[in-house]
């Protein structure tokens, strides 16, 4: 090795008293530029440029009175976007309507392993749980392998299950909604906030879905192991909230998503938040909405749903309705 080559790769430091030469290697570190974060569909469509009086971080927001159908907040509510694990609400509805035994034992197979996003799961291939346990984990902890196993064990298999999901959407009048699989990992699962409010209404009719989706934690036995699971929505643990049904979701194309049925200000309300930027922003947006609803400054905008009104905000300021196909 030439002296110039040796100097470029290392330096030799003499150490007297030990009789040995200590070699300190100088390794050049090449720092590659960080890969830019993938933009959500809402960001690509410019929906985050839409302003609203509550300064919500979600590009899509929709609040509906469950009993009267009065729209209290409408922000890009017709935009059709990926919905991530909000998909699992429809999965739960189809499973519930199939009336298959909740006690039947299902087995996780290689077909349930996520090849779309490469997400991890503690349910290893070969794990066995009952249909009821799979449904619990899918709703409460958004367990993808459990959700896929539910669809795969449907009569006729996964393709029949997805067909049933789309058929149910059409039956409910969810004309902006399309499903290609039961987990929400695919960005091709898409819907609008208005359609999702309809789905929340339908899912609320199933007491089991209400119970499992709002469960704070759950433990299952898989072989010799005990696995503890927790809710993905920390508002379930918040005493300021009375939540009757909920589901969270996230993939990069969808942003942070949240749907809930909750009692606020003496009303049963359905909240839909899609494409929120930031890990905790959907929770922050839900809190902003709750505080607005609980305040005395709320201006009811009637059933038109074209504006979001706060007393100190000019009520003539429109909220943009963006239809994205």
Residue pairs with C-beta under 8 A, 6 or more apart in sequence:
9 25
9 26
10 23
10 24
10 25
10 26
11 24
11 26
12 21
12 23
13 21
13 22
13 23
13 24
14 21
15 21
15 22
37 252
38 252
38 253
40 59
40 81
40 82
40 252
40 253
40 254
40 255
40 275
40 277
41 81
41 82
41 187
41 253
41 254
41 275
41 324
42 48
42 59
42 60
42 76
42 79
42 81
42 255
42 274
42 275
43 59
43 255
43 275
43 277
45 79
45 322
45 324
47 59
47 60
47 76
47 79
47 275
47 322
47 324
48 59
48 275
48 277
50 59
50 75
50 76
50 319
50 320
50 322
52 61
52 73
52 75
52 308
52 319
53 308
53 309
53 310
53 313
53 317
54 73
54 285
54 288
54 289
54 292
54 308
54 310
55 288
56 75
56 273
56 276
56 285
56 288
56 289
57 276
57 277
57 278
57 281
57 282
57 284
57 285
58 75
58 255
58 256
58 273
58 274
58 275
58 276
58 281
58 282
58 285
59 75
59 76
59 79
59 255
59 274
59 275
59 276
59 277
60 75
60 76
60 77
60 79
60 81
60 193
60 272
60 273
60 274
60 275
61 73
61 74
61 75
61 76
61 77
61 193
61 272
61 273
61 274
61 285
61 289
62 71
62 73
62 74
62 75
62 77
62 193
62 194
62 196
62 197
62 270
62 271
62 272
63 71
63 72
63 73
63 74
63 269
63 270
63 271
63 272
63 289
63 293
64 70
64 71
64 72
64 197
64 269
64 270
64 272
65 71
65 72
65 267
65 268
65 269
65 270
66 201
66 204
66 261
66 267
66 268
66 269
66 270
67 267
67 268
68 303
69 303
70 300
70 302
70 303
70 305
71 77
71 301
71 303
71 304
71 305
72 269
72 293
72 300
72 301
72 308
73 289
73 308
74 305
74 306
74 307
74 308
74 319
74 321
75 308
75 319
75 320
76 193
76 319
76 320
76 321
76 322
77 192
77 193
77 194
77 272
77 305
77 321
78 176
78 192
78 193
78 194
78 321
78 322
78 323
79 192
79 193
79 274
79 322
79 323
79 324
80 176
80 190
80 191
80 192
80 323
80 324
80 325
81 190
81 191
81 192
81 254
81 274
81 275
81 324
82 186
82 187
82 188
82 189
82 190
82 251
82 253
82 254
83 184
83 189
83 190
83 191
83 196
83 249
83 254
83 257
83 274
84 184
84 185
84 189
84 249
84 250
84 251
84 253
84 254
84 257
85 142
85 144
85 183
85 184
85 247
85 248
85 249
85 250
85 257
86 184
86 191
86 196
86 199
86 247
86 248
86 249
86 257
86 259
87 147
87 179
87 181
87 182
87 183
87 184
87 189
87 249
88 138
88 139
88 142
88 147
88 182
88 183
88 184
88 247
88 249
89 139
89 199
89 200
89 203
89 209
89 213
89 247
89 259
90 165
90 168
90 169
90 179
90 182
90 199
90 203
91 138
91 147
91 150
91 151
91 165
91 182
91 183
92 135
92 138
92 139
92 203
92 206
92 209
92 212
92 213
93 168
93 199
93 202
93 203
93 206
93 209
94 154
94 161
94 164
94 165
94 168
95 131
95 135
95 150
95 154
96 206
96 208
96 209
97 168
98 154
98 155
98 164
100 131
100 153
100 154
100 155
101 131
102 130
102 131
102 132
102 135
103 130
103 131
103 132
104 130
104 131
104 153
105 128
105 129
105 130
106 128
106 129
106 130
106 131
106 134
106 149
106 150
106 153
107 126
107 127
107 128
107 149
108 123
108 124
108 125
108 126
108 127
108 128
108 129
108 145
108 146
108 149
109 125
109 149
109 152
110 125
111 148
111 152
111 158
112 123
112 125
112 144
112 145
112 148
112 149
112 152
113 121
113 125
113 145
114 121
114 144
114 145
114 183
114 185
116 181
116 185
116 186
117 185
117 251
119 144
119 185
121 143
121 144
121 145
122 227
123 129
123 137
123 143
123 145
123 146
123 222
123 227
124 222
127 222
127 223
128 222
129 137
129 146
129 220
129 222
131 150
131 153
133 146
133 220
134 143
134 146
134 147
134 149
134 150
135 146
135 150
135 208
135 212
136 212
136 215
136 218
137 143
137 146
137 218
137 220
137 229
138 144
138 146
138 147
138 150
139 209
139 212
139 213
139 215
139 247
140 212
140 213
140 215
140 217
140 218
140 229
140 230
140 231
140 232
141 218
141 229
141 230
141 231
141 232
142 232
142 247
142 248
142 249
143 229
144 183
144 184
144 185
147 182
147 183
147 184
148 158
148 181
148 182
148 183
150 161
150 182
151 158
151 161
151 162
151 181
151 182
152 158
152 161
154 160
154 161
154 164
158 181
158 182
161 182
162 179
162 180
162 181
162 182
165 179
165 182
166 177
166 178
166 179
168 202
169 177
169 178
169 179
169 195
169 199
172 198
172 199
172 202
173 198
174 191
174 195
174 198
174 199
175 195
176 190
176 191
176 192
176 194
176 195
177 190
177 191
177 192
177 195
177 199
178 188
178 189
178 190
178 191
179 189
180 186
180 188
180 189
181 189
184 249
184 251
184 254
185 251
187 251
187 253
187 254
191 199
193 272
193 274
196 259
196 272
196 274
197 259
197 270
197 272
199 259
200 245
200 259
200 260
200 261
200 270
200 272
201 261
201 270
203 209
203 210
203 213
203 245
204 210
204 244
204 245
204 261
209 245
210 244
210 245
210 261
213 245
213 246
213 247
214 231
214 236
214 243
214 244
214 245
214 246
215 231
215 236
216 230
216 231
216 236
216 237
217 228
217 229
217 230
217 231
218 228
218 229
219 226
219 227
219 228
219 229
220 226
220 227
220 229
221 227
231 237
232 248
233 243
233 246
233 247
233 248
233 258
233 260
234 283
235 241
235 243
235 246
235 260
235 283
235 286
236 243
236 246
240 290
241 262
241 290
242 262
242 263
242 264
243 260
243 261
243 262
244 261
244 262
244 263
244 268
245 260
245 261
246 258
246 259
246 260
246 261
246 262
247 258
247 259
247 260
248 256
248 257
248 258
248 282
249 256
249 257
249 258
250 256
250 257
254 274
254 275
255 274
255 275
255 276
255 277
256 273
256 275
256 276
256 277
256 278
256 279
256 281
256 282
257 273
257 274
257 275
257 276
257 282
258 271
258 272
258 273
258 276
258 282
258 283
258 285
258 286
259 270
259 271
259 272
259 273
260 270
260 271
260 286
261 268
261 269
261 270
261 271
262 268
262 269
262 271
263 269
264 290
264 293
264 294
265 293
265 294
265 298
267 293
269 293
271 286
271 289
273 282
273 285
273 286
276 282
276 285
278 284
292 298
292 310
297 310
297 311
297 312
298 309
298 310
298 311
299 309
299 310
299 311
299 315
300 309
301 307
301 308
301 309
301 315
306 318
306 319
306 321
307 315
307 316
307 317
307 318
307 319
308 319
309 315
